[in-house]
Amino acid sequence: MHPARSGSRQRQRLQWIGILLFCCWLCLLSAMSQAQDHFQVNDLCDVKIDYIQKVQVQNPSQMPASGWQSVSLPDNWQRNWKDYHGGAWYKIVWDWSCQDNIRLAEPIAFSIDYINSAGAVFLNGDLLWSDQHLQEPLSKSWNMPRYWILPISGLNKGSNEILVYVQGYSFQNAGLGKIEFNNVLVNSQKHLGEIWDRRTLFQMNMIFSAMIGIICFIVWQFRRSETTFGWLALSSFLWILFISNMLTTESFPFRSSIAASKANMLCFIAYIHCFSLYLIRFLKQRFKYVERGFILITLLFALLIVMSSLDYLGQVLGTAFIFYVGLFISCIIYVSYQALKTRNGEYLFLMLCLWGILLCVIVDLIILSQTAISDFSPLSPYTSPIITLFVVLIMATRLNRNVRKIEKFNSQLERKVQQVGADLNKSLNDKHQLELDNVRLQERINLSHELHDGLGGSIVRSMILVDQSTDSIPNRQFLSMLKLLRDDLRQIIDSGSSIENKVPETPLLWIAPVRYRFTQLLEEINIEVEWLFPKVWQREPTALQCLTLIRVVEESLTNIIKHSQASQAKVSLEYFLPHQLTLSIQDNGVGFDAEIVQKNGLSIGMRSMKMRVERMGGVFQIESEKGHTVIQVVLELYQP
């Protein structure tokens, strides 16, 4: 085939394709125009918009006759009324028609996507609806899709007019959203979808954020060292304050919509600041000087926002928004760097969640930037469930890791306890053996004291009788002396375990055996003895205390017999206080120098008595001079 003929056919094909594309484009424009100007109410009736105009006014009661300019909806004042702040009227002239001129059988639903910021709607001069505040503090209708049922009786057969008054600020994108005419059923279904996208989702977002904040705050209260949870709780509460702007329809509690706008931006920058600190703390990082610098920057932005006048407020709010969005993106990049660097599972999961959130925000910003497109379902409200899922999984992971650590620690602790138990058992056995040796030694010492105080005293007494006797001592008397020594030896054996001994019922029964033994002996050497004892115990001593006092009495009387040359002696037991028992042994003998005896060392008997008394926590005292010697023991009797 000839090349020229082939090229000619190819050019013809391209021309036909171009013509076809041009026709398709014209059809598309025609369809778009039809979609903007015509609305199908039902199968037989439709609405046609003749024209839409707007005009600036300073008072909602004014209706200018001139100055109207054509406009297409949605309309944003920033495009042609930049820096305008005030009110405006929108005039929508339309008519309806039905096939074959049949009667309109159902009312028409009229909807407005948004009114920014406050407004009122009139149909053919009659008020359909109005915001609560058309002057400062302005109501907020930009976040509330609205519709009205236009009754058939209120519609003109020919041309109809809808007037919409709008009050707002251009830097807040004041204007009027897309309008639609439809039948009641379809409009109701569509309105429910809009409410879900623009209000219900944000309500759910606030609930999820509140749950995260409360959980993290409780965790932080119990573990103040976990600052990660504290920053996340604070950022969650700030996020709730920020997105509440999407749901409130009034500027309360602020005095103006400008103040409300400033407060909303303050919540936003505080939220980004706290959330960035949460991300840094989650990575177990701390940048001391950088964090202080950002605190100063946040305070500076907050001061600028609060102090900015209306002329510069838009630029300040836009700059703050861009800066903190950049800060958020920078933190995401840093988290991603650390996650990829460390290969930490928690960090990687956090990275995926953050990029998912950022993607949702970017998609929403792109859609919102296309002012001609208002029908969309925002993705940003779904980010809160993502964060909730992340927090739950991270807490579950940490809980599982901590439980494993506890189980491992318990197993190690069990082995340590077994090892320590074995060591302790060995130590107890060694200690028990030492205690047995100590008990044996102590028993030997006690036995030596008992032999000296008891049996020794009896032997000395017998020796004195033999020595001072001028006549031969009969066998019966020797036998009596030997029996006395036997009785003392038995008493020493029986008192080997003093704790198990029983306390006599009365003091008289307690002193009776000693009194019986020594009275006969003292009378034989012409010493008169006076025994003064109470009839009952005011407070009963222990068996060991009773034995100690007995030994003191025996040793003291033995010394009186051996050394005192006394003619009178007195043994008394008294309660000067209900809990204080005092034993006294007195004589009128030659006495001795108690101070010299104490300096040179007490005798074995005296030392034995003093040791016994002091082991009981008592006081042992000696006073002696010629004609008067007193040995006194004071014991404190405490109730068991």
Stockholm file with secondary structure:
# STOCKHOLM 1.0

chainA/1-640         MHPARSGSRQRQRLQWIGILLFCCWLCLLSAMSQAQDHFQVNDLCDVKIDYIQKVQVQNPSQMPASGWQSVSLPDNWQRNWKDYHGGAWYKIVWDWSCQDNIRLAEPIAFSIDYINSAGAVFLNGDLLWSDQHLQEPLSKSWNMPRYWILPISGLNKGSNEILVYVQGYSFQNAGLGKIEFNNVLVNSQKHLGEIWDRRTLFQMNMIFSAMIGIICFIVWQFRRSETTFGWLALSSFLWILFISNMLTTESFPFRSSIAASKANMLCFIAYIHCFSLYLIRFLKQRFKYVERGFILITLLFALLIVMSSLDYLGQVLGTAFIFYVGLFISCIIYVSYQALKTRNGEYLFLMLCLWGILLCVIVDLIILSQTAISDFSPLSPYTSPIITLFVVLIMATRLNRNVRKIEKFNSQLERKVQQVGADLNKSLNDKHQLELDNVRLQERINLSHELHDGLGGSIVRSMILVDQSTDSIPNRQFLSMLKLLRDDLRQIIDSGSSIENKVPETPLLWIAPVRYRFTQLLEEINIEVEWLFPKVWQREPTALQCLTLIRVVEESLTNIIKHSQASQAKVSLEYFLPHQLTLSIQDNGVGFDAEIVQKNGLSIGMRSMKMRVERMGGVFQIESEKGHTVIQVVLELYQP
#=GR chainA/1-640 SS CCHHHHHHHHHHHHHHHHHHHHHHHHHHHHHHHHHHHEEECSSSEEEEEEEEEEEEESSTTCCCSSCCEECCSSEEHHHHSTTCEEEEEEEEEEEEEEGGGCCCCSCEEEEESCEESEEEEEETTEEEEECSCSSSSCCCBTTCCEEEEECGGGSCSSEEEEEEEEEEEGGGTCEECCEEEECHHHHHHHHHHHHIIIIIHHHHHHHHHHHHHHHHHHHHHHCTTCHHHHHHHHHHHHHHHHHGGGTCCSCTTSSSHHHHHHHHHHHHHHHHHHHHHHHHHHTTCCCHHHHHHHHHHHHHHHHHHHHCCHHHHHHHHHHHHHHHHHHHHHHHHHHHHHHHHHCCHHHHHHHHHHHHHHHHHHHHHHHHHCTTCCCCCCSGGGHHHHHHHHHHHHHHHHHHHHHHHHHHHHHHHHHHHHHHHHHHHHHHHHHHHHHHHHHHHHHHHHHHHHIIIIIIHHHHHHHHHHHHCSSCCCHHHHHHHHHHHHHHHHHHHHTTSGGGSCCCSSHHHHHHHHHHHHHHHHHHTTCEEEEECCSSCSSCCCHHHHHHHHHHHHHHHHHIIIIICCSEEEEEEEEEETTEEEEEEEECSCCCCHHHHHHHCCCHHHHHHHHHHHHTTCEEEEEEETTEEEEEEEEECCCC
#=GC SS_cons         CCHHHHHHHHHHHHHHHHHHHHHHHHHHHHHHHHHHHEEECSSSEEEEEEEEEEEEESSTTCCCSSCCEECCSSEEHHHHSTTCEEEEEEEEEEEEEEGGGCCCCSCEEEEESCEESEEEEEETTEEEEECSCSSSSCCCBTTCCEEEEECGGGSCSSEEEEEEEEEEEGGGTCEECCEEEECHHHHHHHHHHHHIIIIIHHHHHHHHHHHHHHHHHHHHHHCTTCHHHHHHHHHHHHHHHHHGGGTCCSCTTSSSHHHHHHHHHHHHHHHHHHHHHHHHHHTTCCCHHHHHHHHHHHHHHHHHHHHCCHHHHHHHHHHHHHHHHHHHHHHHHHHHHHHHHHCCHHHHHHHHHHHHHHHHHHHHHHHHHCTTCCCCCCSGGGHHHHHHHHHHHHHHHHHHHHHHHHHHHHHHHHHHHHHHHHHHHHHHHHHHHHHHHHHHHHHHHHHHHHIIIIIIHHHHHHHHHHHHCSSCCCHHHHHHHHHHHHHHHHHHHHTTSGGGSCCCSSHHHHHHHHHHHHHHHHHHTTCEEEEECCSSCSSCCCHHHHHHHHHHHHHHHHHIIIIICCSEEEEEEEEEETTEEEEEEEECSCCCCHHHHHHHCCCHHHHHHHHHHHHTTCEEEEEEETTEEEEEEEEECCCC
//
